[in-house]
């Protein structure tokens, strides 16, 4: 592999564009190629973001010997298929969240990466931003004592349109996989896997969850009270309550640059961890550092965490009786 990390992006939607912008923050990253199923779309994306090649098929990207790592930015239902394609082509893979639609697909992807001896990571970019790293350090140092409860929500309101991806069962639409994954992962990052789950959803006209809520109980009796929505605007904030204090991420907790720390008997502290760019560069940097160290998975977002996360979401959907057409 060359000193520079030669990236390919599979997909040309909004998230693909944001990732391409994030790569511009990294000196060692080179956007070598982008692939779309439509050549003109690939051409336009390459021109906009400075990709060296515009490819009209995903297969061409998987076979391109000038590409080291592929970032997969296609709809949820294509993640497994696209990841397997790139791994079979000898490419390391960073796959956008959710890693796949269900646990079976996630395990298939991990098994293929291990078989091929290639790096694979779910692009859970929240874990890599500076504030979340600082939060985890402070919690590990016991700044608020043992964590007893977490509250987090991620909801926004869009107009109902059955043809949109968010409302399409065929594309695994709904709130859970799209944005519910963030509060669930925030909880799991701090408290680990739940031992019990109680959840409820509002299934809309197309059959996907338009809003949903989840209460998770953890091994030592801790609770996580979480919610997500695509038809309801929420605070998009997170609280962490400990034995001797609490921490508040007031807005857009998954990409926050500030948190307020309240420790009993002390003055409140406002912690700032600003960063340039849109934040996608941090997960790309993690990939580069892992490859440089010869690692096939990240210690920050390991395969076991992706399995835990999808298992939790599978259990939640099972409670609702929600299955996607491809399952």
C-alpha positions as CSV (number, residue, x, y, z in Angstrom):
1,X,0.0,0.0,0.0
2,X,1.2,3.5,-0.8
3,X,2.0,6.0,2.0
4,X,-1.1,8.0,1.1
5,X,-4.4,6.3,1.6
6,X,-6.1,6.0,-1.8
7,X,-9.9,6.2,-1.2
8,X,-12.8,5.2,-3.4
9,X,-16.3,6.2,-2.6
10,X,-19.1,3.9,-3.7
11,X,-22.3,6.0,-4.0
12,X,-22.8,9.6,-4.8
13,X,-25.6,10.8,-2.4
14,X,-25.5,13.4,0.3
15,X,-23.5,11.3,2.8
16,X,-20.9,10.4,0.1
17,X,-20.5,14.1,-0.5
18,X,-20.0,14.9,3.2
19,X,-17.4,12.1,3.5
20,X,-15.6,13.5,0.4
21,X,-15.5,16.9,2.1
22,X,-14.2,15.3,5.3
23,X,-11.3,13.7,3.4
24,X,-10.1,17.1,2.4
25,X,-9.1,17.7,6.0
26,X,-6.6,14.8,5.9
27,X,-3.2,15.3,4.2
28,X,-2.6,11.6,3.8
29,X,-6.0,11.0,2.1
30,X,-6.4,10.9,-1.7
31,X,-9.9,10.6,-3.3
32,X,-8.8,8.4,-6.1
33,X,-12.2,7.2,-7.5
34,X,-15.9,7.5,-7.1
35,X,-18.4,5.0,-8.5
36,X,-22.1,5.3,-9.4
37,X,-24.5,3.1,-11.4
38,X,-24.8,6.2,-13.7
39,X,-21.7,7.5,-15.4
40,X,-23.0,11.1,-15.6
41,X,-23.6,11.1,-11.9
42,X,-20.1,9.8,-11.2
43,X,-18.7,12.4,-13.5
44,X,-20.5,15.2,-11.7
45,X,-19.4,14.0,-8.3
46,X,-15.8,13.6,-9.3
47,X,-15.8,17.1,-10.7
48,X,-17.3,18.6,-7.6
49,X,-15.0,16.8,-5.1
50,X,-11.9,16.3,-7.1
51,X,-11.9,12.5,-7.5
52,X,-9.3,11.2,-9.9
53,X,-11.6,8.8,-11.6
54,X,-15.4,8.6,-12.2
55,X,-16.6,5.0,-12.7
56,X,-20.0,4.0,-14.0
57,X,-20.2,0.7,-12.1
58,X,-19.6,-0.5,-8.6
59,X,-17.8,-3.5,-10.0
60,X,-15.2,-1.2,-11.6
61,X,-14.4,0.4,-8.3
62,X,-14.1,-3.0,-6.5
63,X,-11.6,-4.1,-9.2
64,X,-9.6,-0.8,-9.4
65,X,-6.0,-1.6,-8.4
66,X,-5.3,2.1,-7.6
67,X,-7.8,2.1,-4.7
68,X,-6.8,1.0,-1.2
69,X,-10.1,1.6,0.8
70,X,-13.7,2.0,-0.2
71,X,-16.2,4.0,1.7
72,X,-19.7,2.6,1.1
73,X,-22.4,5.3,1.0
74,X,-25.3,3.5,-0.6
75,X,-28.8,2.8,1.0
76,X,-29.0,0.5,4.0
77,X,-30.2,-2.4,2.0
78,X,-27.2,-2.4,-0.2
79,X,-24.5,-2.2,2.4
80,X,-23.9,-6.0,2.8
81,X,-23.9,-6.6,-1.0
82,X,-21.6,-3.7,-1.7
83,X,-19.2,-4.6,1.2
84,X,-18.9,-8.2,0.0
85,X,-18.2,-6.9,-3.5
86,X,-15.4,-4.7,-2.4
87,X,-13.9,-7.2,0.0
88,X,-13.9,-9.8,-2.8
89,X,-12.1,-7.2,-4.9
90,X,-9.3,-7.0,-2.3
91,X,-10.4,-3.6,-0.9
92,X,-10.4,-2.5,2.7
93,X,-13.9,-1.2,3.6
94,X,-15.4,1.6,5.7
95,X,-19.2,1.1,5.5
96,X,-21.7,3.7,6.5
97,X,-24.0,3.0,9.4
98,X,-26.1,0.9,9.8
99,X,-23.5,-1.7,8.9
100,X,-26.3,-3.8,7.4
101,X,-30.0,-4.5,7.8
102,X,-29.7,-7.3,10.4
103,X,-27.3,-9.4,12.4
104,X,-27.0,-12.2,9.8
105,X,-25.7,-9.7,7.2
106,X,-23.3,-8.1,9.6
107,X,-21.8,-11.5,10.5
108,X,-21.5,-12.3,6.8
109,X,-19.6,-9.1,6.2
110,X,-17.2,-9.7,9.1
111,X,-16.6,-13.3,8.2
112,X,-15.7,-12.2,4.6
113,X,-13.3,-9.6,5.9
114,X,-11.6,-12.1,8.1
115,X,-11.4,-14.6,5.3
116,X,-9.8,-12.1,3.0
117,X,-7.5,-10.6,5.7
118,X,-8.9,-7.1,5.1
119,X,-9.8,-4.2,7.3
120,X,-13.5,-3.6,7.9
121,X,-15.2,-1.0,10.1
122,X,-18.7,0.5,10.5
123,X,-18.6,4.2,10.0
124,X,-20.0,5.2,13.4
125,X,-18.4,8.7,13.1
126,X,-19.9,9.8,16.5
127,X,-17.3,7.6,18.3
128,X,-14.4,9.4,16.7
129,X,-15.1,13.1,17.2
130,X,-13.0,14.9,19.8
131,X,-15.8,15.6,22.3
132,X,-17.0,12.0,22.5
133,X,-13.4,10.8,23.0
134,X,-13.1,13.4,25.9
135,X,-16.5,12.3,27.3
136,X,-15.5,8.7,27.4
137,X,-12.2,9.6,29.1
138,X,-13.9,11.6,31.8
139,X,-16.5,8.9,32.4
140,X,-13.6,6.3,32.6
141,X,-11.9,8.6,35.2
142,X,-15.1,8.6,37.2
143,X,-15.9,12.3,37.0
144,X,-19.6,11.7,37.8
145,X,-19.2,8.3,39.5
146,X,-21.0,5.2,38.2
147,X,-23.4,6.0,35.4
148,X,-26.9,5.1,36.4
149,X,-29.1,6.5,33.6
150,X,-28.8,7.9,30.1
151,X,-31.4,9.9,28.2
152,X,-30.9,10.6,24.5
153,X,-33.0,11.4,21.5
154,X,-32.6,12.0,17.8
155,X,-35.8,13.1,15.9
156,X,-36.6,15.4,13.1
157,X,-39.7,16.2,11.0
158,X,-40.0,15.7,7.3
159,X,-43.1,15.8,5.2
160,X,-44.5,12.4,4.4
161,X,-43.8,11.2,0.9
162,X,-44.1,7.4,0.3
163,X,-41.5,7.4,-2.5
164,X,-38.8,8.8,-0.2
165,X,-36.1,6.5,1.1
166,X,-37.0,7.3,4.7
167,X,-40.5,5.9,4.2
168,X,-39.7,2.9,2.0
169,X,-39.8,-0.6,3.6
170,X,-37.9,-1.8,0.6
171,X,-34.9,0.4,1.5
172,X,-35.2,-0.3,5.3
173,X,-36.6,3.1,5.9
174,X,-37.9,4.5,9.2
175,X,-36.4,6.2,12.2
176,X,-34.6,3.2,13.9
177,X,-31.9,2.4,11.4
178,X,-31.5,5.9,10.2
179,X,-31.3,8.0,13.4
180,X,-32.3,5.7,16.3
181,X,-29.0,4.0,15.9
182,X,-27.3,7.1,17.4
183,X,-28.9,7.2,20.8
184,X,-28.8,3.3,20.9
185,X,-25.0,3.4,20.1
186,X,-24.5,6.3,22.6
187,X,-26.0,4.1,25.3
188,X,-24.1,1.0,24.3
189,X,-20.8,2.9,24.1
190,X,-21.2,3.9,27.8
191,X,-23.2,1.0,29.4
192,X,-22.7,-1.9,27.0
193,X,-25.4,-4.3,25.8
194,X,-28.8,-4.2,27.3
195,X,-30.1,-7.2,29.2
196,X,-33.8,-6.1,28.8
197,X,-35.6,-4.0,26.2
198,X,-39.0,-2.4,26.2
199,X,-39.9,-0.5,23.1
200,X,-42.8,1.0,21.2
201,X,-43.2,2.5,17.8
202,X,-45.7,4.4,15.6
203,X,-45.7,2.6,12.3
204,X,-46.9,4.9,9.5
205,X,-48.8,4.4,6.3
206,X,-46.0,2.6,4.6
207,X,-45.3,0.3,7.5
208,X,-42.0,1.8,8.7
209,X,-41.4,3.4,12.2
210,X,-42.1,7.1,12.0
211,X,-41.3,7.5,15.7
212,X,-40.1,5.1,18.3
213,X,-39.0,4.9,21.9
214,X,-36.8,2.4,23.7
215,X,-36.0,1.7,27.4
216,X,-33.0,-0.4,27.9
217,X,-32.0,-2.1,31.1
218,X,-28.3,-2.9,31.6
219,X,-26.4,-5.5,33.7
220,X,-26.0,-3.4,36.8
221,X,-29.5,-2.0,36.8
222,X,-28.7,1.1,34.8
223,X,-31.4,2.4,32.4
224,X,-31.3,4.1,29.0
225,X,-34.3,6.1,27.9
226,X,-34.1,6.7,24.2
227,X,-36.2,7.8,21.3
228,X,-36.0,8.6,17.6
229,X,-38.3,10.0,14.9
230,X,-38.5,11.1,11.3
231,X,-41.9,12.8,11.7
232,X,-41.3,14.6,15.1
233,X,-38.7,17.2,15.9
234,X,-37.0,16.4,19.2
235,X,-34.3,18.1,21.3
236,X,-31.5,16.0,19.8
237,X,-29.7,16.1,23.1
238,X,-28.3,13.7,25.6
239,X,-28.0,13.5,29.4
240,X,-25.8,11.2,31.4
241,X,-26.6,10.8,35.1
242,X,-24.1,9.5,37.5
243,X,-23.9,8.9,41.3
244,X,-22.3,12.2,41.9
245,X,-23.2,14.4,38.9
246,X,-24.4,14.6,35.4
247,X,-23.3,15.6,31.9
248,X,-25.3,17.3,29.2
249,X,-24.8,17.4,25.5
250,X,-27.3,20.0,24.7
251,X,-27.7,19.8,20.9
252,X,-26.9,17.2,18.2
253,X,-25.1,15.0,20.7
254,X,-23.7,12.8,17.9
255,X,-21.5,15.6,16.5
256,X,-21.3,18.0,19.5
257,X,-18.3,20.1,20.3
258,X,-19.5,21.2,23.8
259,X,-20.8,19.5,26.9
260,X,-21.7,20.8,30.3
261,X,-20.4,18.8,33.3
262,X,-22.2,19.2,36.7
263,X,-20.4,17.5,39.6
264,X,-22.1,17.7,43.0
265,X,-20.5,20.4,45.2
266,X,-18.6,22.0,42.4
267,X,-19.1,24.8,39.9
268,X,-20.5,23.6,36.5
269,X,-17.8,23.2,33.8
270,X,-18.4,23.8,30.1
271,X,-16.0,21.6,28.0
272,X,-15.3,22.7,24.5
273,X,-13.7,20.4,21.9
274,X,-14.1,22.3,18.6
275,X,-13.0,20.8,15.3
276,X,-12.6,22.0,11.7
277,X,-14.6,20.5,8.9
278,X,-17.7,18.3,9.2
279,X,-16.3,15.6,11.4
280,X,-16.1,12.8,8.9
281,X,-12.3,13.1,8.8
282,X,-11.9,11.5,12.2
283,X,-13.3,8.1,11.1
284,X,-11.2,8.3,8.0
285,X,-8.1,9.0,10.1
286,X,-8.9,6.0,12.3
287,X,-8.9,3.8,9.2
288,X,-5.6,5.2,8.1
289,X,-4.0,4.7,11.5
290,X,-5.3,1.1,11.7
291,X,-4.0,0.2,8.2
292,X,-0.6,1.8,9.1
293,X,-0.5,-0.4,12.2
294,X,-1.5,-3.5,10.3
295,X,-4.8,-3.8,12.2
296,X,-7.9,-5.4,10.6
297,X,-10.4,-3.8,12.9
298,X,-10.6,-0.7,15.0
299,X,-10.4,-0.8,18.8
300,X,-12.6,2.3,18.9
301,X,-15.4,0.7,16.8
302,X,-14.6,-3.1,16.8
303,X,-16.6,-5.8,15.0
304,X,-18.0,-6.9,18.4
305,X,-19.6,-3.4,18.9
306,X,-21.2,-3.6,15.5
307,X,-22.7,-7.0,16.3
308,X,-24.0,-5.7,19.7
309,X,-25.6,-2.7,18.0
310,X,-27.4,-4.6,15.3
311,X,-28.5,-7.3,17.8
312,X,-30.2,-4.5,19.9
313,X,-31.9,-3.1,16.9
314,X,-33.0,-6.5,15.7
315,X,-34.6,-7.2,19.1
316,X,-36.4,-3.9,19.0
317,X,-37.8,-4.5,15.5
318,X,-38.9,-8.0,16.6
319,X,-41.0,-6.5,19.4
320,X,-42.8,-4.4,16.8
321,X,-43.2,-7.2,14.3
322,X,-41.3,-5.1,11.7
323,X,-39.6,-7.1,9.0
324,X,-38.2,-5.6,5.8
325,X,-39.2,-7.2,2.5
326,X,-35.7,-8.5,1.8
327,X,-35.5,-10.4,5.1
